[in-house]
Amino acid sequence: MKYVRLLALSTLLASCASDPTPVEEETPGGDLGLGDVSADDMKADGNWGAALTCKTVPNLPQLVNPKITLSIDGLTLHLTDDNGFDKVFPVGPGQIETDPTSGEFGESHSYYPIASTGRHDFVITPSTIQPCKTWWTDPETGTKSPVFAGLPFMSFYGNYAIHGPIDNYRATNGGSLRRGYVSHGCFRMEAADVLEVYARIKGVARVPVHVQREPERRVDGSRVDVQAPWIGTSCSTDSECSFTNGFCAKNAYSQRGFCSARCTSYCADKAGQPTTFCVADPNDATKGMCVPKVSSVNYECRPYDQFVSATVARFNQPAVTANVCKPGSRGWVGDHCLANADCGSGTSCRGAAAGKPGICSMDCDRFCADQPGYADTFCAAVPSLGSRGSCLRQCTPSSNASECPSDMACAAVSRQGESAVKKNVCVPR
């Protein structure tokens, strides 16, 4: 466990009656800071527009055995059922803690339930759902605002919940989502999406909720993501990047593809997504390609597979630069690398060869250090990586080893010098 900082959490047990009047249940210290809301949203004038209206729940078939997977860095909610139902929704999880004196430094605030309990699995029950939540009280000023906009609020761990988008909460539909690290710990959804999820799970006695840091992956290793592709999303063929000038670019570090677009100097942007920037293609410097700019909603480029932030010149305009997300290595244990220069914090690049990346690791005798924002590590006895122990990334077989790079397997390996102690770690295939 990297840190534990206990907070005073209030358990949400209130539910909404059938009366159409919005329920005035409040979450002390709940899912705020608000993030980048508009000036109108912040007016304390009592003219709340549609924010006081309970939104209509769609009439949809209810699921019998629904399960939810929440991915922090994948920015997804994945709703499945034993009957074959399978749908992915975009979300906005917790902001990344940037205060180096905080015990949560480097982690999304949405990671707190995992850090405080040591587990990834939680549950939603009818008693922890508010079908029409409206009000929030600022814990510092006592000011009330109807930021939850009459949308469902589904708690899975005290104040940590799935709810509406917050931004533009006076809008008739309940607001609009910024997909990125935007909340104080909850998972925000588009208004229509949170209504759909509620409609499909309401009345179910227990809905399992699995929370993980890494993007979720299927059995074949493909990433679980929303269907609408855009710059930076995973792909395997050009046809998957179905927007103007779109193509599937190869990332030498991840050995996976990502959507980009050809450009000569400028790139198109898309509402709700980070702005983009035209840079030289690292695989063909005579061509330009679009990449996302770095912003608070894609902090340190974490939603993208093996990307790093860097200041890069605009293609055909070298005097113009921007901080963008580009293929690279974050340089900690288990990250792919092409050379030692890609690795940091005492690690070196092991196993790299022509056309094949290695991994960042370091020698160890029994134990390894951990870093917030990364999977836990383990001192493993893997002779192919060195005569001493090697620090490797731990992985979770039941989650299809989402922690592992594309060319690695999740296997039980003994601790260096302590063969009876084993952990699942990412090892070379």
C-alpha positions, 0 to 999 in steps of 0.5 A: 500500500503506497499511502493511507490517509483516513478521511471522515466519510459520510455514508450515503443511505438516503433514497429518493421517493417518487415525489417529483420534488428534488430531494435535498440530500447533501454530501458533506465535502462531496464530489467538489472542487467543481473544476472548470465550470462557467461563470453562470454555474458559479452564480449564487443568485438562486436562478438555477434553471433546470438544475432543480428538475428531476430528470426523466429516467428512460424506460430501458430493460433492466439487467439481472446480474449487472457488473460495473468496472471503473477505470481511472486512467482509462476514463471509462465505466464498463457495464456488463451483464451475464445475458451478454449486455456490454456497454462502455461509457466515458467518465471524468474521475478524480483530479490528480493530487499535485501537493507533494506534502499530501499522502495522496501525491501523484494519485487520482482522488478516485484511488482513495477507496482502494488506498484506504481499504486495500481492495478494488471491489465495492458494491452499489445497493438500492440504499446507496442510490439517490435517483434524483440528487440536487444539492451540494453544500460547500464545506468551507462556506456553507453555500448550497448549489444544485450542482447534481442537477436532479440526476441519479447519484449511485454511491459505491463507497461512502461519498465516492459515487457515480453521478452527473457531469456537474459542468453546466448543471443549469442546462435542461439535460443536466450538463456536459461531461469533460472526460478527464481528471476533473472531480474530487473523487467521484466518477462523473458521467454524461447526463444521459449516460448516468440515467441509462446506467441507473435505469438498467441497475435500479432495484438490483440488490447488489451491483458489484463495482470493480475500481482499477487505476489502469485502463481495462483490457479484454482477454485478447489484450484490446483496450476497453473504450468508448466506440467513438475514436479520436486523437490518442485513442487505441487502434489496430487499423486505419479504419478504426480512426474514422474521422477526417485524415485519420489513421492508426499510428504505431507507437514504438514504445507500447507496440500498439496503435493510436489514432492520429490525423495527417496535418500540415500545420494545424489540427481539428479539435473536438468538443469535450476532448483535449485540444490537439497540435500538429507535430512531425511524425516520429516514424516519418519526419516529412509528414505531420501528425496530430497529437493531444496537447497536455492539460489538466484533463489528461494529466501527464498523458496518463490516459494514453498508452506509453505517452509522455509530455514534452515540448515539441515544435509545430510541424512546418512552424518550428518557432511555435511550440506546445506541451503535447502527449507523444510516444515515450516512457514514463520511466518507472518499473514495468514501463516499456523502454528503448534505451537506458535514457528512457528510464529514471529513478534508478532503473535501467532498460532491460531486454530491449533489442532492435524493433523490440522494447525492453522494460525499466527495472532495477536490481533487488535482493528482496524488496522494491520501492513503489511510486504513487500512480503506478502498480505495486512492484515486487522483487522477482527471481527472473534469470533472463533479466539478471542474476540478482532479483529484478523489480517488476510490476505486479499484475492482476490475472482476473483483470486480464493483466491490465497493468502489463505492457503488450508483450508481457504475461502475468505469471506467479513468480517467487521473490528473490531469495525467498522462494515460498513467497510468490506474486503475480508480476509482468514478465517477458513472454 
